[in-house]
Amino acid sequence: MNAKGHYPSRRADLGRQSAEWDELFKNWWEFQRRFWGSREERKRLSLGEPEDVEAAHDTVAAVVRQGGPEAVALLVALNDAGPPDDDGGTVGCGLLETLIHEHGDALVDVLDDTARTTPSFARAMSYVWLSRGHLLPETEDRLARWIARPAS
């Protein structure tokens, strides 16, 4: 929560200029495109090329590893910056799933609130796969309406 008692929800709340965010998001999505692209594109990625695309991937992954409301805000903005043909699956199946697995108990309030108020984030959460017993039972119960769960 910020000083006003709100979770970060805009790029400005995360301490970067808009142009910096646009560049970070553009390069992260370019990493995704190349990751699923040609053999040559995948080979270049494995070599850390292009450097700015690799750096964007690493920067976003580091924020997710740290957790916190800032990571949720970053994923909301990253998801919203995605290409028109992505319906939240790329962020949901990857970074968001990692965030929930690693920090879900601590972030349950912000995750639930953000999903309730941001439809695109709720769609991304629907791609998260969570097995029973991974988080506290009360966390799983709160997130159950948003995330996929294997049959019991």
C-alpha positions in Angstrom: 0.0 0.0 0.0 1.2 3.5 -0.7 1.0 6.5 1.7 -2.7 7.1 0.8 -3.6 3.5 1.7 -4.0 2.3 -1.9 -2.2 -0.4 -3.8 -0.1 0.8 -6.7 -2.3 0.6 -9.8 -0.7 2.9 -12.3 2.7 3.1 -14.0 3.3 6.4 -12.1 2.8 4.6 -8.8 5.8 2.4 -9.5 8.4 5.2 -9.9 9.2 5.2 -13.6 8.4 7.6 -16.4 5.8 6.5 -18.8 8.3 6.2 -21.7 10.4 3.9 -19.6 7.4 1.6 -18.9 6.4 1.6 -22.6 10.0 0.5 -23.5 10.1 -2.1 -20.8 6.7 -3.6 -21.8 7.5 -3.4 -25.6 10.8 -5.3 -25.0 9.2 -7.9 -22.6 6.5 -8.7 -25.2 9.2 -8.9 -27.9 11.0 -11.5 -25.7 7.7 -13.5 -25.6 7.3 -13.2 -29.4 10.9 -14.4 -30.0 10.6 -17.1 -27.4 7.8 -18.7 -29.5 9.4 -17.6 -32.8 11.8 -19.2 -35.2 14.7 -21.4 -34.2 17.1 -18.5 -35.0 15.2 -16.1 -32.7 15.2 -18.6 -29.9 18.9 -19.2 -30.4 19.7 -15.5 -30.2 17.6 -15.3 -27.0 19.6 -18.1 -25.4 22.7 -16.0 -26.1 21.1 -13.0 -24.4 20.4 -11.1 -27.7 19.1 -8.6 -28.2 20.4 -7.2 -25.0 17.5 -4.8 -24.3 14.9 -7.6 -24.8 16.7 -9.9 -22.4 17.1 -7.1 -19.9 13.4 -6.4 -20.0 12.6 -10.1 -19.3 15.1 -10.2 -16.4 13.8 -6.9 -14.9 10.2 -8.0 -14.9 11.2 -11.5 -13.5 13.1 -9.8 -10.7 10.1 -7.7 -9.6 7.9 -10.8 -9.6 10.5 -12.7 -7.5 10.5 -9.8 -4.9 6.7 -9.9 -4.7 4.6 -7.2 -3.1 1.8 -5.0 -4.4 4.3 -3.4 -6.8 4.7 -6.7 -8.6 0.9 -7.0 -9.0 0.7 -3.5 -10.3 3.5 -4.3 -12.8 1.7 -7.4 -14.0 -1.6 -5.4 -14.4 0.2 -2.9 -16.6 2.2 -5.5 -18.5 -0.9 -7.5 -19.2 -2.7 -4.4 -20.4 0.2 -3.6 -22.7 -0.1 -7.0 -24.5 -1.0 -7.5 -28.1 -4.7 -7.6 -29.0 -4.6 -11.3 -29.6 -3.4 -12.1 -26.1 -6.3 -12.4 -23.6 -4.2 -12.6 -20.4 -2.8 -16.1 -21.0 0.8 -15.1 -21.4 1.0 -13.1 -18.1 -1.3 -15.5 -16.3 0.4 -18.7 -17.2 3.8 -17.4 -16.4 4.6 -14.5 -14.2 1.3 -14.3 -12.4 1.3 -18.0 -11.6 4.8 -17.6 -10.3 3.8 -14.6 -8.2 0.8 -16.4 -6.7 2.8 -19.6 -6.0 5.6 -17.7 -4.3 3.8 -14.8 -2.6 0.0 -15.6 -2.8 -0.5 -15.8 1.0 1.0 -12.4 1.5 -0.7 -10.8 -1.5 -4.2 -12.3 -1.2 -5.8 -9.0 -0.4 -4.3 -7.1 -3.4 -4.8 -10.0 -5.8 -8.5 -10.4 -4.9 -9.1 -6.6 -4.9 -7.3 -6.2 -8.2 -9.1 -9.0 -9.9 -12.5 -7.6 -8.7 -11.7 -4.1 -10.1 -9.7 -5.0 -13.2 -11.4 -7.3 -15.7 -8.2 -7.9 -17.7 -6.3 -9.0 -14.6 -9.2 -11.3 -13.7 -8.9 -12.9 -17.1 -5.1 -13.3 -16.6 -5.8 -14.9 -13.2 -8.1 -17.4 -14.8 -5.0 -18.9 -16.5 -3.2 -19.6 -13.2 -3.1 -23.2 -12.2 -3.0 -23.9 -8.4 -3.1 -27.3 -6.7 -4.7 -27.6 -3.3 -2.4 -27.4 -0.4 0.1 -25.0 -2.0 -1.1 -22.0 -0.2 -2.9 -21.5 3.1 -6.5 -22.9 2.9 -8.0 -19.4 3.5 -5.9 -17.9 0.7 -7.0 -20.7 -1.7 -10.6 -20.1 -0.7 -10.3 -16.3 -1.4 -8.6 -16.9 -4.8 -10.8 -19.8 -5.9 -13.2 -17.7 -8.0 -10.3 -16.3 -10.0 -7.9 -19.2 -10.6 -8.0 -22.6 -12.3 -7.8 -25.6 -10.0 -7.4 -29.2 -10.9 -10.2 -31.6 -10.1 -10.1 -32.9 -6.6 
